[in-house]
Amino acid sequence: MSRYFEMAADLYQKGDKVSAFNAFLELALDGEADAQAMVGYMLENGEGCEQNLQEAISWYEKAADQGQPIALFNLGQIYKTGKGGAVNESAAFECFVKASRAGNPHAMFEAARMAEAGAGCEKNVRRAANWYETAATLGHVEAQNSIGAMYQEGQGVAQDYQKAREWYEKAAEQGHPRAMYNLGMLYDKGWGVEQDHEKALAWCRKAAHAGHEKAKEIIRRLQEEGKIVF
């Protein structure tokens, strides 16, 4: 990343989007991949310039050809959602895989989801689990919950309730509602942990407060069975 890119980024952070766009564009025209990705992003979102999705795609493609991971990820999202026209899941998956190899945890998560579902690729739960766990290790909260579920169910990995609990805890402590619910369910059932209805209640309350409906069901059942007192 060049000194000139950092100067353009500073303009962007200060809110001078027009000057930032012009600075990024100059660098992009000189072939700097990071600047090409940023020009694509600003064109996609109409920041400092008129919104133009087709031009954004063109700049993302230029950066992607140089292996720029953010451009690959953003291009993958466009192909996956059909934002630029028709949905192209195979092209999206290819972009996510390339960005994953460059170390992008968001791309790893998307590639894992597609591999798990067999969307745009052959279904491969082992491959999905590997990407989820790698992304989770890099701090991706959604991936932490997902690999926890894989360990709980024994999908793509050997079933391991202890590892499921550890990953759920990491995600739950960051406020992930489904991870909170999943953790509460482990304590409710006593799967891989000592059964503890108070801990189950505590986590399910947090999940319910965040809007998770199934967590509310566990709370009601615990109350009806007399296992908790409000």
Secondary structure, DSSP 8 states (H G I E B T S, - for coil): --HHHHHHHHHHHTT-HHHHHHHHHHHHHTT-HHHHHHHHHHHHHTSSS---HHHHHHHHHHHHTTT-HHHHHHHHHHHHHTTTSS--HHHHHHHHHHHHHTT-HHHHHHHHHHHHHTSSS---HHHHHHHHHHHHHTT-HHHHHHHHHHHHHTSSS---HHHHHHHHHHHHTTT-HHHHHHHHHHHHHTSSS---HHHHHHHHHHHHHTT-HHHHHHHHHHHHTTS---
